[in-house]
Amino acid sequence: MASRCFAFVGLLLAAASGWSAERLLVLDERGAQPLDGFVSLLRDPDGELTFEQVRSGIEPFGPAVPSDLHQGYTPDVFWMRIEVESHSSQRLDRMLEFTYAYLDDISLYRVNTNGTVERMRSGRTLAPADRVVAHRKPVFPLSFEPGERATLYLRVTTHASMTLNARLAPTFEFYEDSDQEYVWLALYFGMLVALGAYNFLLFLGTRQRSFLLYSLFVFSFGIAASSMNGLGPLLLWPGLVGEWGNRILPTGYTLAATLSVMFARSFLNMRRIAPRWDRALLVMAICWWCATLVTLLVPVQDALKIMSAMGVLTTAFLITSGVVGVRLRVPAARIYLLAWLLLLVGTALLSVRNLGWIPSNFFTVYGLQIGSAIEMILLSFGLAARFNELKRQKEEAQRQLVLSLQRQERELERRVVQRTSELEVAKAELERRVVKDPLTGLYNRYGLMIHLEKFTQRAQRRNELLAVILIDLDGFKPVNDQYGHEAGDVLLQTIARRLQQEARDSDCVARMGGDEFVVVTENVISKASVLEIGQRLREAITQPVTLPSGESVRIGASVGICTGRGGEQKGSDLIRGADEAMYRVKRERKNDVCLLA
């Protein structure tokens, strides 16, 4: 039994010695070596352990699998221990580099085989001049002589995610990789500045709110990204350490998320076609503004948690709103949706890589930068496409408006022509009613005087003889009394037709009123010819007239004629003379013709 116990203890010691050997990091002339499989961890919840206490083993270290190097958001202090031994025949210069730049304060204690201790510090909250190497990441220079062995203790504190991935890289390889990273980061942030400035200039030129929101979103995202990548504390605000320096990242990203929601609302512009989504984006923007203000008040670690939650919710909600925009055929909604999907893919690559599920490479390490770069370029293209589409729609609306105005103008012209024609007809009708007798259709007294004035002026110019023939019907009243007014009207209409038939086309035939008619004829050859005209008119009048009742009646006509040359007598004088001649016939014999000498 005792032998079995000793054997079991021996196996444990062998396993322990084997495990210890496996945890030793052997250095040689190879390239960079990750430390993930060679780290032992010690959690210090209160942060009160000193290096001497940790070194003495008062608290034991535990082995760390790769997933243990990602502790998330925690207020605890972590100690790392790494056993390193050089198996090279020459001196090895190495740089211990943490791949995650957003670590606040790291102290490295190197314990050599002779018991000497070297201490170095780095981290984001230290001014660049106070870091052992002025770099955007926590970096520590180390040198190992041939066969030298050392134990590295690292004390890590941070308000952000406790991500402890690190590597030991040859110095020249480290600087080559660092230079490449700086080039890519310079291109990335240069692109952000260019996009933000370009769209801000577009806003100044077009006054389109979407361009302003996009440029503000790009600038705030760029500031937050520079803080997370370590470039901000190194180059932009090297003297800003402590509380406000720690808040740049969470406040910057939450502000970017808020501006992205406002930009999405302006870009999609679903107020008319999807008012509920528009209101949802508005409510979300208001809540996000409140959350941005909260990040300035709560502890930094809580602000970082708010930032992470907002990032997930914002991306999910904006992708959903993009799907809705595509379904509703919002201009450039497909580009908008693709942009946010690519940002989500980039963020997911970085997150999965941080969890250790996929290896670290260029695309996984810089997934967020790549995704956000493509996203912002696509959003810029989307803005341009949306602006061009809205411009096209505006031009089309203007074209349709012009066509509509042209149609309305043509319709208005047609109606004006129609109305003018109607007015002319109405005017002619009105003039006709003013100058024409409604019963007979002949000129009335007013129309007679107008034409008589024209005739006298023309006769004066031509020095021609003008005659006015005045006709008064004899026996009209008895017919009117015996057969009625309708018969009298028929009789007057019949007489009017006969007078028009006997008169020349150039003559003016008028009804003075009652049973009196006037015929004005110009270019009279002689007084004898006027008498012949008067006799012919009288004979036409005295022909029998058939009444509506079938009765046939015959009436007479007393005709008075007055002649004169233009300028010698006025029209009213000629009518008065013809009236005097007519009354002579009435007094003497009736139904005859008399010419005033």
SVG drawing of the C-alpha trace seen along z (x, -y; Angstrom):
<svg xmlns="http://www.w3.org/2000/svg" viewBox="-112 -122 139 124">
<polyline fill="none" stroke="black" stroke-width="0.4" points="0.0,0.0 2.8,-2.4 4.6,-1.6 1.5,-2.4 1.2,-5.8 4.8,-6.6 4.3,-5.7 1.2,-7.9 3.1,-10.9 5.9,-10.2 3.5,-10.4 2.1,-13.7 5.6,-15.1 6.5,-13.9 3.4,-15.4 4.1,-18.6 7.6,-18.8 6.3,-18.0 3.8,-20.8 6.4,-23.2 8.6,-22.3 5.7,-22.8 5.2,-26.3 8.7,-27.4 9.0,-29.7 12.2,-28.8 13.7,-31.6 15.8,-31.0 16.4,-32.6 12.8,-32.1 10.5,-35.0 7.7,-36.3 6.3,-33.9 2.8,-34.3 2.7,-34.1 -0.8,-32.6 0.4,-29.1 3.1,-30.2 1.2,-32.5 0.2,-31.9 -2.4,-34.2 -3.1,-35.5 -6.2,-37.5 -5.9,-40.4 -9.5,-41.6 -8.5,-44.3 -5.3,-45.3 -3.3,-45.4 -0.7,-42.7 2.8,-44.0 5.5,-42.5 7.3,-41.0 4.2,-39.3 3.5,-37.9 7.1,-36.8 7.1,-35.1 4.2,-33.0 1.8,-34.2 -0.9,-33.8 -0.4,-30.9 -0.5,-31.5 -2.7,-29.2 -2.2,-28.0 -4.0,-30.0 -5.6,-28.6 -6.1,-31.1 -9.6,-31.9 -8.4,-33.0 -6.6,-35.9 -9.9,-37.5 -11.5,-38.4 -13.9,-41.0 -14.8,-44.1 -13.5,-43.6 -12.2,-45.9 -9.7,-43.3 -6.0,-43.6 -4.3,-40.7 -0.7,-39.4 0.9,-37.5 4.0,-35.3 6.1,-34.0 9.2,-31.8 11.6,-32.6 14.9,-30.9 17.2,-31.6 18.6,-28.6 20.4,-30.7 24.1,-31.0 23.9,-34.8 22.2,-37.7 18.5,-38.0 16.7,-41.4 13.0,-41.1 10.0,-43.3 7.2,-42.2 4.1,-43.6 0.4,-43.5 -1.8,-43.2 -4.6,-45.1 -3.7,-48.8 -6.5,-49.8 -4.8,-48.8 -4.4,-51.4 -1.3,-50.6 1.1,-47.7 4.2,-47.2 6.8,-44.6 9.1,-43.1 12.0,-41.0 13.7,-38.7 17.0,-37.4 18.8,-34.2 21.1,-36.2 18.1,-37.6 18.2,-41.1 15.0,-42.8 14.3,-45.2 11.1,-47.3 9.4,-49.0 6.1,-50.7 3.8,-51.3 0.1,-51.8 -2.4,-54.1 -2.9,-56.3 0.8,-57.1 2.1,-60.1 4.3,-59.0 7.4,-60.3 6.7,-58.1 6.4,-54.9 9.4,-52.7 8.7,-52.9 6.6,-55.6 4.3,-53.4 0.6,-53.2 0.6,-49.8 2.1,-48.6 5.6,-47.6 8.6,-46.4 12.2,-46.0 13.9,-42.8 17.4,-41.3 18.5,-37.8 22.1,-36.6 22.9,-33.0 21.4,-30.5 19.9,-33.2 16.7,-32.5 14.3,-35.0 10.9,-35.2 8.6,-38.0 5.9,-39.4 3.4,-41.8 0.8,-43.7 -2.1,-44.8 -4.9,-47.3 -7.5,-48.7 -11.0,-50.1 -11.7,-48.4 -11.8,-44.8 -9.0,-42.8 -7.5,-41.3 -4.0,-40.0 -2.8,-38.6 0.9,-39.3 3.9,-38.2 7.7,-38.3 9.0,-39.5 12.5,-40.2 13.1,-44.0 13.5,-44.4 10.4,-42.3 8.4,-44.3 9.3,-47.6 8.6,-46.3 5.2,-45.2 4.7,-48.4 5.6,-50.5 3.1,-48.5 0.4,-49.0 1.1,-52.8 0.8,-52.9 -2.6,-51.1 -3.8,-53.2 -2.6,-56.4 -4.6,-55.4 -7.6,-54.5 -7.7,-57.7 -6.7,-59.8 -9.7,-58.2 -11.9,-59.2 -10.7,-62.8 -11.1,-63.0 -14.6,-61.5 -15.7,-63.7 -14.2,-66.9 -15.6,-66.1 -19.1,-65.5 -19.0,-68.6 -18.1,-70.7 -21.0,-69.1 -23.2,-70.1 -22.0,-73.7 -22.7,-73.6 -26.1,-71.8 -27.4,-72.4 -28.4,-68.7 -28.7,-67.6 -27.6,-64.1 -24.1,-65.3 -23.6,-67.1 -24.7,-64.2 -22.5,-61.8 -19.4,-64.0 -20.1,-64.3 -20.5,-60.6 -17.2,-60.0 -15.3,-62.5 -16.7,-61.1 -16.1,-57.5 -12.5,-58.4 -11.7,-60.1 -13.0,-57.1 -11.2,-54.7 -7.9,-56.6 -8.4,-56.3 -8.9,-52.6 -5.9,-52.1 -3.7,-54.1 -2.9,-56.8 -5.0,-59.4 -3.2,-59.3 0.1,-59.0 -0.3,-61.8 -3.5,-63.8 -3.8,-64.3 -0.6,-63.0 -1.0,-65.1 -4.6,-64.2 -4.4,-61.4 -6.7,-60.3 -10.5,-60.6 -11.3,-62.6 -8.7,-60.7 -10.5,-57.5 -13.9,-58.8 -12.9,-59.7 -13.5,-56.1 -16.9,-55.3 -18.3,-58.8 -16.9,-59.0 -18.4,-55.7 -21.7,-56.4 -21.8,-59.8 -21.0,-58.1 -23.8,-55.6 -26.2,-58.4 -25.2,-60.3 -25.5,-57.1 -29.1,-56.8 -29.8,-60.4 -28.0,-59.9 -30.0,-56.8 -33.3,-58.7 -32.2,-61.5 -30.8,-59.1 -33.8,-56.8 -36.3,-59.6 -39.3,-57.3 -41.5,-59.9 -44.1,-59.7 -43.8,-56.0 -43.1,-54.4 -43.9,-56.9 -43.7,-54.3 -40.1,-53.5 -39.3,-57.2 -40.7,-57.7 -38.8,-54.7 -35.5,-56.1 -36.4,-59.5 -37.1,-57.9 -33.9,-55.9 -31.9,-59.0 -33.3,-60.7 -32.5,-57.7 -29.0,-57.5 -28.4,-61.2 -29.3,-60.5 -27.0,-57.5 -24.2,-59.6 -24.6,-62.1 -24.7,-59.2 -21.3,-58.0 -19.9,-61.3 -21.3,-60.8 -21.0,-57.1 -17.7,-55.2 -15.6,-54.7 -16.1,-50.9 -19.9,-51.3 -19.6,-53.8 -17.7,-51.2 -20.4,-48.6 -23.0,-51.1 -20.9,-51.7 -20.8,-48.0 -24.5,-47.5 -25.3,-50.5 -22.9,-49.3 -24.7,-45.9 -28.2,-47.4 -27.4,-50.2 -26.0,-47.9 -28.9,-45.4 -31.5,-48.2 -29.9,-50.0 -29.6,-46.7 -33.3,-46.1 -34.2,-49.6 -32.1,-49.1 -34.1,-45.9 -37.3,-47.9 -35.8,-50.6 -35.0,-48.1 -38.5,-46.7 -40.0,-50.1 -37.6,-51.0 -35.9,-53.9 -33.2,-55.4 -29.8,-53.9 -31.2,-51.7 -29.3,-48.6 -26.0,-50.4 -27.0,-51.6 -27.8,-48.0 -24.6,-46.5 -22.5,-49.1 -23.9,-48.2 -23.7,-44.5 -20.0,-44.9 -19.4,-46.8 -21.2,-44.0 -18.9,-41.4 -15.8,-43.4 -16.9,-43.7 -17.8,-40.1 -14.3,-39.0 -12.6,-41.2 -14.8,-39.8 -14.4,-36.2 -10.6,-36.7 -10.5,-38.2 -12.3,-35.1 -9.5,-33.0 -11.9,-31.1 -10.0,-32.1 -6.3,-32.8 -4.9,-36.3 -4.1,-37.7 -4.4,-41.0 -8.2,-40.6 -9.1,-39.5 -6.9,-42.0 -8.1,-44.9 -11.6,-43.6 -13.2,-46.6 -11.1,-49.1 -11.6,-47.3 -15.4,-46.9 -15.8,-50.5 -13.7,-51.8 -15.7,-49.9 -18.9,-50.9 -18.1,-54.6 -17.0,-54.5 -20.3,-52.8 -22.3,-55.2 -20.5,-58.1 -21.4,-56.4 -24.9,-55.9 -25.2,-59.5 -24.0,-60.5 -26.4,-57.9 -29.3,-59.1 -28.5,-62.8 -28.4,-62.0 -31.6,-60.0 -33.3,-62.8 -31.9,-65.3 -33.2,-63.1 -36.6,-62.9 -36.6,-66.6 -35.7,-67.2 -38.3,-64.8 -40.9,-66.5 -39.8,-69.9 -40.1,-68.4 -43.5,-67.1 -44.4,-70.4 -43.2,-72.2 -45.2,-69.8 -48.2,-70.3 -47.8,-74.1 -47.5,-73.9 -50.6,-71.7 -52.4,-74.2 -51.1,-77.1 -52.4,-75.4 -55.7,-74.7 -55.8,-78.2 -55.1,-79.6 -57.8,-77.3 -60.2,-78.5 -59.2,-82.1 -59.8,-81.7 -63.0,-79.9 -64.0,-82.5 -63.0,-85.4 -65.0,-83.8 -68.0,-83.5 -67.5,-87.1 -67.3,-88.2 -70.5,-86.3 -72.0,-87.7 -70.8,-91.2 -72.2,-90.8 -75.4,-89.6 -75.5,-92.4 -74.7,-94.9 -77.3,-93.3 -79.9,-93.6 -78.8,-97.2 -79.1,-98.2 -81.7,-95.7 -85.4,-95.4 -86.2,-92.2 -89.5,-91.6 -88.5,-92.2 -84.7,-91.9 -84.3,-95.3 -82.3,-98.1 -84.0,-100.0 -83.9,-103.8 -80.5,-103.7 -79.0,-101.4 -80.6,-103.7 -79.0,-106.8 -75.5,-105.0 -75.8,-104.0 -77.3,-107.3 -74.3,-109.1 -71.9,-106.8 -74.0,-107.4 -73.9,-111.1 -70.2,-111.2 -69.6,-108.9 -72.0,-111.0 -70.1,-114.1 -66.7,-112.6 -68.1,-111.3 -70.4,-114.3 -73.3,-111.9 -77.1,-112.2 -78.6,-110.5 -82.2,-109.7 -84.3,-108.9 -87.6,-107.0 -90.0,-107.0 -92.9,-104.6 -96.0,-104.6 -98.5,-101.8 -102.1,-102.7 -104.7,-100.4 -102.4,-98.6 -104.3,-99.4 -107.6,-97.9 -105.9,-94.7 -104.1,-94.6 -107.3,-95.3 -109.4,-92.8 -107.1,-89.9 -104.9,-90.4 -101.4,-91.3 -100.0,-88.0 -101.5,-88.8 -100.1,-92.3 -96.6,-90.9 -96.9,-88.6 -97.9,-91.5 -95.0,-93.6 -92.5,-90.8 -93.9,-90.2 -93.6,-93.9 -90.0,-93.9 -89.1,-91.0 -90.6,-92.6 -88.7,-95.8 -85.4,-93.9 -86.1,-92.1 -86.8,-95.3 -83.9,-97.3 -80.4,-97.0 -77.7,-95.3 -76.0,-98.6 -79.3,-100.2 -80.2,-100.5 -83.7,-99.2 -85.0,-100.1 -88.1,-100.1 -88.6,-103.4 -91.2,-102.0 -94.8,-100.9 -95.8,-100.7 -93.1,-103.1 -90.2,-101.9 -87.2,-103.8 -85.1,-102.9 -81.9,-104.9 -80.3,-104.6 -77.2,-106.2 -75.7,-107.1 -79.1,-108.2 -79.0,-109.1 -81.9,-111.6 -85.0,-112.5 -87.1,-110.7 -85.3,-107.4 -85.9,-107.9 -89.6,-108.3 -89.5,-105.0 -87.9,-103.3 -90.6,-104.7 -93.3,-103.5 -91.8,-100.0 -91.6,-99.8 -95.2,-100.9 -96.4,-98.4 -94.5,-95.6 -96.1,-96.6 -99.7,-96.7 -99.6,-93.2 -102.0,-90.8 -100.7,-89.3 -101.9,-85.9 -102.4,-85.9 -101.9,-82.8 -105.7,-82.5 -105.7,-82.0 -107.3,-85.4 -105.8,-87.6 -105.5,-91.3 -104.2,-94.2 -102.9,-97.5 -101.6,-100.7 -98.4,-102.7 -97.8,-106.5 -94.3,-107.1 -92.3,-110.3 -88.9,-110.9 -86.3,-113.5 -83.0,-113.8 -79.8,-115.7 -76.1,-115.7 -73.5,-114.9 -72.7,-118.0 -75.7,-119.9 -78.1,-118.3 -77.6,-116.2 -79.2,-112.7 -81.8,-114.0 -82.7,-116.8 -83.3,-114.2 -85.5,-112.1 -87.4,-115.2 -87.9,-116.1 -89.0,-112.6 -91.5,-112.6 -92.9,-115.9 -93.4,-114.5 -95.1,-111.4 -97.5,-113.5 -98.5,-115.4 -99.5,-112.1 -101.4,-111.2 -103.3,-114.4 -104.1,-114.5 -104.7,-111.0 -102.8,-108.2 -101.2,-105.2 -99.1,-107.3 -95.5,-108.6 -94.4,-112.2 -90.9,-113.7 -90.1,-116.8 -88.9,-119.4"/>
</svg>
